[in-house]
Amino acid sequence: MKGYNEKLNIKNRKTNMREQIIKILTELRPEFDFNQEGVDFIEEGMLDSFDMVNLVSELDATYGISIDGVDILPENFATVAAIENLLKKNGAK
């Protein structure tokens, strides 16, 4: 049972992280639907460099981390999955 509960907790954390990222993105740019799969937020003009700076600040505060400056690249903010990977790389749980 312990293994099942651990898997469930990991799945819930991942879902919660995804939902939290979408919430932050939506607060930042409410005119866009960030729930879309396969959409590159940068290429589609949903996020620009100013948005990325604001997003980094919000993610740092929300997750109690400090995203490394070398990681602030458009490809790390192109999708929810890319943002999740960036957060995990920088110590978010």
Backbone as CSV, one residue per row, in Angstrom:
resi,resn,N_x,N_y,N_z,CA_x,CA_y,CA_z,C_x,C_y,C_z
1,MET,0.812,-1.196,0.000,0.000,0.000,0.000,0.858,1.263,0.000
2,LYS,2.001,1.187,0.670,2.872,2.356,0.730,3.310,2.789,-0.670
3,GLY,3.676,1.837,-1.519,4.097,2.172,-2.880,3.009,2.876,-3.655
4,TYR,1.779,2.403,-3.503,0.638,3.022,-4.191,0.457,4.460,-3.710
5,ASN,0.519,4.669,-2.382,0.340,6.012,-1.835,1.444,6.959,-2.295
6,GLU,2.671,6.463,-2.379,3.777,7.293,-2.868,3.541,7.698,-4.315
7,LYS,3.099,6.741,-5.149,2.808,7.053,-6.553,1.674,8.060,-6.650
8,LEU,0.661,7.906,-5.820,-0.465,8.829,-5.815,-0.015,10.226,-5.413
9,ASN,0.831,10.319,-4.384,1.339,11.622,-3.945,2.168,12.283,-5.030
10,ILE,2.995,11.519,-5.734,3.801,12.074,-6.828,2.885,12.582,-7.930
11,LYS,1.875,11.798,-8.275,0.927,12.214,-9.317,0.199,13.486,-8.891
12,ASN,-0.236,13.555,-7.627,-0.938,14.745,-7.138,-0.040,15.968,-7.150
13,ARG,1.240,15.807,-6.746,2.166,16.941,-6.785,2.337,17.439,-8.209
14,LYS,2.456,16.491,-9.166,2.636,16.882,-10.563,1.404,17.627,-11.059
15,THR,0.213,17.093,-10.735,-1.028,17.751,-11.130,-1.119,19.126,-10.487
16,ASN,-0.805,19.192,-9.198,-0.867,20.473,-8.497,0.112,21.481,-9.090
17,MET,1.315,21.038,-9.456,2.295,21.938,-10.058,1.767,22.443,-11.394
18,ARG,1.260,21.540,-12.208,0.712,21.924,-13.510,-0.423,22.927,-13.337
19,GLU,-1.339,22.632,-12.434,-2.470,23.530,-12.193,-1.995,24.888,-11.687
20,GLN,-1.004,24.887,-10.813,-0.479,26.139,-10.275,0.184,26.967,-11.379
21,ILE,0.935,26.310,-12.256,1.578,27.019,-13.375,0.519,27.641,-14.265
22,ILE,-0.510,26.883,-14.597,-1.580,27.405,-15.454,-2.279,28.586,-14.777
23,LYS,-2.502,28.483,-13.477,-3.129,29.585,-12.734,-2.269,30.845,-12.810
24,ILE,-0.977,30.700,-12.584,-0.069,31.855,-12.640,-0.057,32.457,-14.042
25,LEU,0.047,31.591,-15.058,0.050,32.074,-16.440,-1.245,32.821,-16.766
26,THR,-2.365,32.282,-16.314,-3.668,32.888,-16.590,-3.806,34.229,-15.879
27,GLU,-3.271,34.332,-14.667,-3.293,35.613,-13.960,-2.424,36.642,-14.677
28,LEU,-1.327,36.177,-15.235,-0.398,37.048,-15.950,-0.986,37.521,-17.283
29,ARG,-1.586,36.583,-18.017,-2.150,36.884,-19.339,-3.532,36.239,-19.474
30,PRO,-4.563,36.834,-18.863,-5.898,36.228,-18.834,-6.564,36.077,-20.207
31,GLU,-6.052,36.753,-21.192,-6.672,36.683,-22.526,-6.327,35.392,-23.271
32,PHE,-5.436,34.570,-22.733,-5.022,33.335,-23.407,-5.413,32.096,-22.609
33,ASP,-5.592,30.987,-23.339,-5.901,29.693,-22.731,-4.613,28.879,-22.649
34,PHE,-4.072,28.760,-21.455,-2.812,28.048,-21.265,-3.011,26.550,-21.027
35,ASN,-4.246,26.081,-21.111,-4.537,24.654,-20.981,-4.301,23.902,-22.284
36,GLN,-4.034,24.611,-23.353,-3.851,23.993,-24.665,-2.583,23.148,-24.702
37,GLU,-2.711,21.955,-25.238,-1.547,21.075,-25.416,-0.909,21.366,-26.774
38,GLY,0.390,21.252,-26.843,1.094,21.385,-28.116,1.218,22.800,-28.650
39,VAL,0.946,23.783,-27.817,1.058,25.184,-28.230,2.315,25.766,-27.605
40,ASP,3.145,26.393,-28.424,4.347,27.064,-27.943,3.967,28.487,-27.558
41,PHE,3.963,28.770,-26.261,3.515,30.070,-25.759,4.342,31.227,-26.309
42,ILE,5.608,30.998,-26.551,6.486,32.060,-27.053,6.216,32.303,-28.542
43,GLU,6.246,31.226,-29.326,6.029,31.357,-30.773,4.656,31.921,-31.097
44,GLU,3.655,31.582,-30.286,2.287,32.049,-30.538,2.043,33.462,-30.001
45,GLY,3.060,34.052,-29.368,2.927,35.413,-28.858,2.121,35.514,-27.566
46,MET,1.936,34.386,-26.894,1.182,34.385,-25.645,2.029,34.939,-24.492
47,LEU,3.345,34.763,-24.584,4.285,35.298,-23.599,5.415,36.019,-24.322
48,ASP,5.822,37.156,-23.775,6.978,37.862,-24.325,8.049,37.943,-23.221
49,SER,9.134,38.623,-23.501,10.245,38.663,-22.545,9.839,39.323,-21.222
50,PHE,9.007,40.344,-21.287,8.544,40.997,-20.057,7.710,40.021,-19.237
51,ASP,6.848,39.247,-19.908,6.046,38.230,-19.217,6.943,37.190,-18.555
52,MET,8.021,36.811,-19.246,8.937,35.812,-18.687,9.561,36.322,-17.394
53,VAL,9.944,37.580,-17.351,10.532,38.169,-16.140,9.507,38.136,-15.005
54,ASN,8.272,38.539,-15.302,7.224,38.513,-14.289,6.918,37.086,-13.840
55,LEU,6.932,36.156,-14.785,6.670,34.755,-14.478,7.756,34.179,-13.574
56,VAL,9.008,34.478,-13.871,10.115,34.010,-13.034,9.940,34.521,-11.610
57,SER,9.610,35.769,-11.454,9.415,36.356,-10.127,8.295,35.639,-9.386
58,GLU,7.196,35.397,-10.059,6.049,34.731,-9.441,6.363,33.274,-9.095
59,LEU,7.051,32.579,-9.996,7.421,31.179,-9.742,8.405,31.078,-8.580
60,ASP,9.369,31.988,-8.534,10.327,32.017,-7.421,9.592,32.169,-6.093
61,ALA,8.656,33.104,-6.047,7.914,33.367,-4.814,6.999,32.197,-4.456
62,THR,6.333,31.643,-5.436,5.381,30.558,-5.193,6.075,29.300,-4.699
63,TYR,7.216,28.970,-5.291,7.894,27.715,-4.980,9.095,27.881,-4.047
64,GLY,9.378,29.097,-3.618,10.473,29.320,-2.683,11.827,28.946,-3.253
65,ILE,12.002,29.225,-4.534,13.250,28.896,-5.222,13.815,30.154,-5.861
66,SER,14.967,30.007,-6.481,15.546,31.078,-7.274,15.977,30.471,-8.607
67,ILE,15.229,30.789,-9.645,15.546,30.250,-10.966,16.850,30.870,-11.442
68,ASP,17.774,30.023,-11.817,19.097,30.439,-12.274,18.966,31.281,-13.545
69,GLY,19.691,32.384,-13.595,19.643,33.282,-14.749,19.949,32.605,-16.074
70,VAL,20.835,31.620,-16.061,21.185,30.933,-17.311,20.019,30.091,-17.829
71,ASP,19.010,29.856,-16.969,17.844,29.077,-17.373,16.709,29.937,-17.909
72,ILE,16.881,31.241,-17.868,15.814,32.117,-18.340,15.951,32.274,-19.854
73,LEU,15.482,31.245,-20.531,15.526,31.145,-21.986,14.115,30.871,-22.503
74,PRO,13.769,31.383,-23.673,12.413,31.170,-24.197,11.967,29.708,-24.217
75,GLU,12.859,28.802,-24.563,12.457,27.394,-24.648,12.041,26.820,-23.293
76,ASN,12.481,27.428,-22.201,12.090,26.954,-20.872,10.727,27.471,-20.426
77,PHE,10.110,28.308,-21.254,8.792,28.871,-20.947,7.795,28.632,-22.071
78,ALA,8.132,27.757,-22.993,7.319,27.534,-24.183,6.047,26.741,-23.911
79,THR,6.078,25.875,-22.909,4.920,25.026,-22.580,4.853,24.841,-21.069
80,VAL,3.729,24.335,-20.612,3.598,24.037,-19.183,4.626,22.980,-18.788
81,ALA,4.810,21.976,-19.623,5.780,20.916,-19.327,7.198,21.476,-19.222
82,ALA,7.551,22.412,-20.103,8.883,23.020,-20.053,9.058,23.809,-18.751
83,ILE,8.013,24.504,-18.332,8.078,25.271,-17.083,8.193,24.320,-15.890
84,GLU,7.443,23.212,-15.919,7.549,22.203,-14.861,8.979,21.685,-14.752
85,ASN,9.581,21.364,-15.892,10.967,20.870,-15.901,11.923,21.915,-15.342
86,LEU,11.719,23.167,-15.700,12.550,24.255,-15.196,12.428,24.370,-13.672
87,LEU,11.216,24.282,-13.183,11.002,24.362,-11.736,11.699,23.225,-11.015
88,LYS,11.538,22.017,-11.532,12.160,20.865,-10.900,13.679,20.969,-10.927
89,LYS,14.215,21.462,-12.039,15.661,21.634,-12.159,16.190,22.602,-11.109
90,ASN,15.357,23.588,-10.760,15.770,24.609,-9.816,15.288,24.333,-8.394
91,GLY,14.855,23.109,-8.127,14.579,22.692,-6.770,13.144,22.723,-6.290
92,ALA,12.193,23.023,-7.176,10.790,23.019,-6.752,10.310,21.594,-6.543
93,LYS,9.432,21.432,-5.579,8.879,20.104,-5.295,7.399,20.099,-5.484
